[in-house]
Structure formats: C-alpha cells, structure tokens
Amino acid sequence: MSSDGRALPDEPLPTVDLDVDLSSHELLRRAHVLDALGPDWDPVAALRGEEAAYELLYSGLSAEQQRMYDALVSAGVLPRRGGSDAAA
C-alpha cells in the first residue's frame, strides 16, 4: 500500500537509464580552481611545504608515540616519512 492508502500496482515500474556527462563541468571547475590559485602558485613548493609540516608534526615523539607511529606506518594507515616523490 502506498502512503496515501492506494494499492500499489503488481507489476514493477519501468526502469529509466539516466546518463549525465559532467566532463564540461569538470573542465570549468578545474579552470576556476587554477584561476583562484593564481599565476604564482608553485605546486612543487606546496608539496615541499606539506612534507616539512609532516616532518615537524611527527618529530620529537615520545617512545610510546613513536611505537604507535611505527605501528600505524606498518599497517599502512600513515605513509612512511621521507618517502616524498616531490621534485627536488
């Protein structure tokens, strides 16, 4: 029974294929992102900064924190430090 008290039909409703092409929207989105970053954005410098912040975050750990960090790296939860592929 439907929510308004009418009986539902015994036969299944027809299916409708719906295809939406978002490729033009994705290109527009990427253009807006690059425009917002500006012409001075340096992706290599950004990656180096992220790596430096990561190193700082995990420096000076206590023995227990280091043990936990090593366990998380071994489990694949965290990436290993110093493994950056950013261009030098």
URCORPE-V198697 format. One record per residue. RES is the residue in three letters. PHI is phi as a letter, one per 20 degrees, with the letter a starting at -180 (* if undefined). OMEGA is omega in degrees with one decimal (* if undefined). Layout:
res phi omega
RES PHI OMEGA
RES PHI OMEGA
//
This chain:
res phi omega
MET * 178.6
SER e -177.8
SER f 178.9
ASP e 173.8
GLY n 178.8
ARG e 178.1
ALA f 177.2
LEU e 178.9
PRO f 179.9
ASP f -177.7
GLU e -179.3
PRO f 176.9
LEU f 179.9
PRO f 176.7
THR e -180.0
VAL c 175.2
ASP e -179.0
LEU c 177.5
ASP d 178.7
VAL c 179.0
ASP e -178.7
LEU d -175.6
SER f 179.3
SER f 177.1
HIS f 179.1
GLU f 177.5
LEU f 178.0
LEU f 178.6
ARG f 179.0
ARG f 178.2
ALA f 178.0
HIS f 178.4
VAL f 180.0
LEU f 176.8
ASP f -179.9
ALA f 178.5
LEU f 177.3
GLY n -175.2
PRO f -176.6
ASP e -178.7
TRP f -179.5
ASP d -176.4
PRO f 179.3
VAL f 177.3
ALA f 178.0
ALA f 178.0
LEU f 177.1
ARG f 178.0
GLY f 177.3
GLU f 179.3
GLU f 177.9
ALA f 178.5
ALA f 178.4
TYR f 178.5
GLU f -180.0
LEU f -179.2
LEU f -175.6
TYR d 176.0
SER e 176.4
GLY m 179.5
LEU f 172.7
SER f -179.6
ALA g 179.4
GLU f 178.1
GLN f 178.8
GLN f 177.5
ARG f 179.4
MET f 177.9
TYR g -179.8
ASP f 178.5
ALA f 179.4
LEU f 176.6
VAL f -179.9
SER f 179.9
ALA e 179.6
GLY n 179.3
VAL f 178.1
LEU d 176.0
PRO f 177.8
ARG f 179.0
ARG f 176.6
GLY m -177.6
GLY e -176.7
SER f 176.3
ASP d 180.0
ALA f -179.9
ALA f -179.5
ALA f *
//
